[in-house]
Amino acid sequence: MRVIITAATNLELDGSAKKASQLFQKSKLKLSFHATGIGMLASGVNLTQLITAHQPDLIIQMGIAGSYIKTEPLGKVMVVASESIADLGVREKGIFTDLFDSQLIKDNEAPFKKRKLINPAIRLFNVLKSDTVAAVTINEITTSPKRIKEIIATHKPVLESMEGAALHYVGGLTKTPFIQIRAVSNYVGERNKAKWKLKESIEQLEAYVLTYLAALENGLKK
């Protein structure tokens, strides 16, 4: 089974890559690790190139994320079931209108379904039966309380990242199975990084991914 594991940055990726390369040397899982860059553009292009070159059976995107739900503990790992692009549209007279409401994209125009980028293989590849959540992807990290309220009202997300929608979009169009795994490093809008749990969330993410790969490998043995 060919599995590509990606993250936006080497900071999020390297620990898992080093450990997994040692643990799964003789595995049926053929693993490769790639940093795709920050943001939807870099991730989208690099994911497309990886799929074309490697024809993977599964792409795993791992990374940290901000949470809109302040009762969720920092460091918690979640699996993203659906993505929305929260800042693609027009802002006029202080009001944001997305491309669906602007009628520039149809609600079910592929790979969208009811305006969302849904992971169709979530049940099959959520092998650890983790909590699945809705997320939004943005180009500019959300800091404005007003904008946070707008995004919550429109999309009802739990998580925010800068790359998730690229995975869901490319995976959906190319019909490549994928799963997005995120650890909460901070709460959306909190800019005091002393209150973030960056190191701890990456450690939790690494531990989860290694456990996930072991469970995936065990499934292949059955």
PyMOL commands that set and color helices and strands:
alter all, ss='L'
color gray80, all
select helices_A, chain A and resi 10-23+40-54+122-125+145-155+164-174+193-195+198-221
alter helices_A, ss='H'
color red, helices_A
select strands_A, chain A and resi 2-7+30-35+58-67+77-85+89-92+95-98+117-118+132-137+159-161+178-187
alter strands_A, ss='S'
color yellow, strands_A
deselect
rebuild
show_as cartoon
